[in-house]
Amino acid sequence: MAQSATITGVVFDEQNNPLSDVNISSATNGAFSDANGYYALQITADTETKITFSHIGHKEVILENLI
């Protein structure tokens, strides 16, 4: 069975304010940022991963080739 890892962070808007309800997703899991912009996303460890950040009214951001 593959081991998992947790990616954590904080999402900010253009004015450096924490952004809530951002959808953060990988191919296998998803999470939402909380009222303080904080998120924790479970991914498969030691596997190339693509993470997508999306929020209504903001441009989608995709981070690729993460290991």
URSUL-V422686 format. One record per pair of residues at least 12 apart in sequence whose C-alpha atoms are under 10 Angstrom apart, sorted by the first residue. I is the first residue (numbers start at 1). J is the second residue. If there is no record, write none. Layout:
BEGIN
i->(I & I)
j->(J & J)
END
This chain:
BEGIN
i->(2 & 2 & 2 & 2 & 3 & 3 & 3 & 3 & 3 & 4 & 4 & 4 & 4 & 4 & 4 & 5 & 5 & 5 & 5 & 5 & 5 & 6 & 6 & 6 & 6 & 6 & 6 & 6 & 7 & 7 & 7 & 7 & 7 & 8 & 8 & 8 & 8 & 8 & 8 & 9 & 9 & 9 & 9 & 9 & 9 & 10 & 10 & 10 & 10 & 10 & 10 & 10 & 11 & 11 & 11 & 11 & 11 & 11 & 11 & 11 & 12 & 12 & 12 & 13 & 13 & 14 & 17 & 17 & 18 & 18 & 18 & 18 & 18 & 18 & 19 & 19 & 19 & 19 & 19 & 19 & 19 & 20 & 20 & 20 & 20 & 20 & 20 & 20 & 20 & 20 & 21 & 21 & 21 & 21 & 21 & 21 & 21 & 21 & 21 & 21 & 22 & 22 & 22 & 22 & 22 & 22 & 22 & 22 & 22 & 22 & 22 & 22 & 23 & 23 & 23 & 23 & 23 & 23 & 23 & 24 & 24 & 24 & 24 & 24 & 24 & 24 & 24 & 24 & 24 & 25 & 25 & 25 & 25 & 25 & 25 & 25 & 25 & 25 & 26 & 26 & 26 & 26 & 26 & 26 & 26 & 26 & 26 & 26 & 26 & 27 & 27 & 27 & 27 & 27 & 27 & 28 & 28 & 28 & 28 & 29 & 29 & 29 & 29 & 29 & 30 & 30 & 30 & 30 & 30 & 31 & 32 & 32 & 32 & 33 & 43 & 44 & 45 & 46 & 46 & 47 & 47 & 47 & 48 & 48 & 48 & 48 & 49 & 49 & 49 & 49 & 49 & 50 & 50 & 50 & 50 & 50 & 50 & 51 & 51 & 51 & 51 & 52)
j->(44 & 45 & 46 & 47 & 43 & 44 & 45 & 46 & 47 & 42 & 43 & 44 & 45 & 46 & 47 & 41 & 42 & 43 & 44 & 45 & 46 & 39 & 40 & 41 & 42 & 43 & 44 & 45 & 39 & 40 & 41 & 42 & 43 & 33 & 38 & 39 & 40 & 41 & 42 & 33 & 37 & 38 & 39 & 40 & 41 & 33 & 34 & 36 & 37 & 38 & 39 & 40 & 24 & 33 & 34 & 36 & 37 & 38 & 39 & 53 & 36 & 37 & 38 & 37 & 58 & 58 & 36 & 37 & 33 & 34 & 35 & 36 & 37 & 38 & 33 & 34 & 35 & 36 & 37 & 38 & 55 & 32 & 33 & 34 & 35 & 36 & 37 & 38 & 39 & 55 & 33 & 34 & 35 & 36 & 37 & 38 & 39 & 54 & 55 & 56 & 34 & 35 & 37 & 38 & 39 & 52 & 53 & 54 & 55 & 56 & 58 & 60 & 39 & 52 & 53 & 54 & 55 & 56 & 60 & 39 & 40 & 41 & 51 & 52 & 53 & 54 & 55 & 61 & 62 & 41 & 42 & 43 & 50 & 51 & 52 & 53 & 54 & 62 & 41 & 42 & 43 & 44 & 49 & 50 & 51 & 52 & 53 & 62 & 63 & 43 & 44 & 49 & 50 & 51 & 52 & 42 & 43 & 44 & 49 & 41 & 42 & 43 & 44 & 51 & 42 & 43 & 51 & 52 & 53 & 53 & 53 & 54 & 55 & 53 & 67 & 67 & 67 & 66 & 67 & 65 & 66 & 67 & 64 & 65 & 66 & 67 & 63 & 64 & 65 & 66 & 67 & 62 & 63 & 64 & 65 & 66 & 67 & 63 & 64 & 65 & 66 & 64)
END
